[in-house]
Amino acid sequence: MSDTAAPARALRNSAANLMGSSASANALRAIRLGLADQKSLKIAPLLEKAVREIRGHRPESAAELALEALQIDERSGLGWHVLAIAQEGRGDFVNSLSCYEAAVALLPGDQEILINLARLAFRMGMPETAEGLLRHVLAMTPDHAECVNNLALAVQAQERTAEAIEILRTFLASRPGHANIWNSLGTMVADQGDPENAEIFYREALRLDPKLARARYNLGNLWLTLGRAEDALREVENALRSPLAADEKAMMILTRGLSHLTLGRIETGWRDYEARNDSHFPDGTQFALEAPRWKPGQSLAGKSLMIVGEQGLGDEVAFSNIVPDVLDLLGDEGRLFIAVEPRLVALFARSFPKADVMAHATVKVAGRTIRVVPELERIGGVDLWTPLASLFQDVRPSIDSFPQRVGFITPDPGRVAHWREALSRLPAGPRVGLLWKSAVLAAGRHRFFSSFEAWEPVLRTPGVVFVNLQYGDCTHELQLARERFGVEIWNPPGIDLKKDLDDITALSMALDLVIGFSNATFNLAAAAGAPAWLISARGAWTALGTDRYPWYPQVRLYRPDAFAAWEPVLQRVADDLSGMLQPDPE
């Protein structure tokens, strides 16, 4: 489980929402002006009403009105534009794209249509296309603030953050009165690890436009990152009082839930946490299963249930601590099916022999992430299905409901023995596995991990044999440890630290201790019951209002006293590691 407040996308505003809405004031104003020139008196009232429905966040009825208008005049570019906005508001990106294309063909010079088309391309995972469209508009209208804002976001999405920030700064230098651009700039510098300036920029956005809900929401996200959950909750609640599009509302409710969880308000937090599966959620995963979905409070006794892993690999591991409880709820007459990431199938099948474990599959369709279970048809269907974490509402309603058992994942005993034998050939001293980063550091996640250099006091602890558990390319870090710190971190041979999850779990259990940030490997080690010390971000919700880590009772938790103040934390880890090596006093 990632301690960047999984799902990470919820800790900051989605770039798609920072781009504003296809139903922006500029777009709707342009449509209304265009309606004055409509040849058919029948179409104008229908589209006027559709615009009002869009303003009221009722895209379904707006789509019906636009279709009615297009049946009268299918050559109406404005009609296709209104229908495109309505379809996008419904989350139907494929049909929305077709409608935008029709609108562009009929009104090729309409800048608002091109901006909206660029926004949709961005939401569908095509930032390069969005950038091209937006640069085309800016060539005609360099002062178009919304276009500048969205161009910067499209550039940032291509990992050109410095260029994106410069685009916004340059625009604001001569035209400082645009609240949404200050808001986007705040989010970009927050992602860069600069909370002080992020706060300044958010507050300027709110000074210019006190009703800008996105800026208030982003300020709340900033407080949550800094460990100020009460302040975060206040700002998000205020933002939710504004009229909101469905995607914005879902995102804000999720952050409200994370705030509650951070404060230890478990039951309330899990209810809001369900917003992660809202069909309007930006970048959310949609599940395609032909079976009724389980609802909180619904009895499981005697049922056949499919639970589907969700979010990151580490989340699938941590969340599966509920599986023994679910088996109890199903009873002897029930049957449990578990769909997980393919690399976890063998490990989970061994760990939960009473369940039928299989792989899920994830595909991208028109910018949407769709998760399916290919073997569902083979097993003949199930009575109920649910995303894994949705069961928390019934199974983990309070902090006391988290289990005190150590270890719920079972590594291969033969491989544990193999690794113990391999480790026995190393020099004397405790064998300590190290993890210092995640494979995914985009979207601001790097803020939640220290630099490798900050590990110096830990690595200089005498008498310890360090073992690399870090997946990904670690060549630079291993060389740095060797040349600067004089430490040789042992790289275990014959194992792919990214793919061989079963063997990684066995290796972790052969060690005396695992130390690191929360990533997939840390969760595998802790779930198997390995002694583990977790270094966690200050504002991480996963402590659930405690000073420990409820997911794994044996884990010792280390958190900084201030945002990204990693050096003192790692010094404490080093001190405790040295203390562990001291002989017990007689």
Secondary structure by P-SEA (a helix, b strand, c coil): ccccccccccccccccccccccccaaaaaaaaaaaaacccaaaaaaaaaaaaaaaaccaaaaaaaaaaaaaaccccaaaaaaaaaaaaaacaaaaaaaaaaaaaaaccccaaaaaaaaaaaaaaccaaaaaaaaaaaaaacccaaaaaaaaaaaaaaacaaaaaaaaaaaaaccccccaaaaaaaaaaaaaaccaaaaaaaaaaaaaacccaaaaaaaaaaaaaaacaaaaaaaaaaaaaaccccaaaaaaaaaaaaaaaaaacccaaaaaacccccccccccbbbbbccbbbbcccccccccbbbbbbcccaaaaaaaccaaaaaaaaacccbbbbbbccccaaaaaaaaccccbbbbbbbbbcccbbbbbbcccccccccccccccccccccccccccccccccccccccaaaaaaaaaaaaaccccbbbbbbccccccccccccccccccccccccccccbbbbbcccccaaaaaaaaacccccccccccccccccaaaaaaaaaaacccccccccaaaaaaaaaccccccccccccccccccccccccccbbbbbbccccccaaaaaaaaaaaaaaaccccc
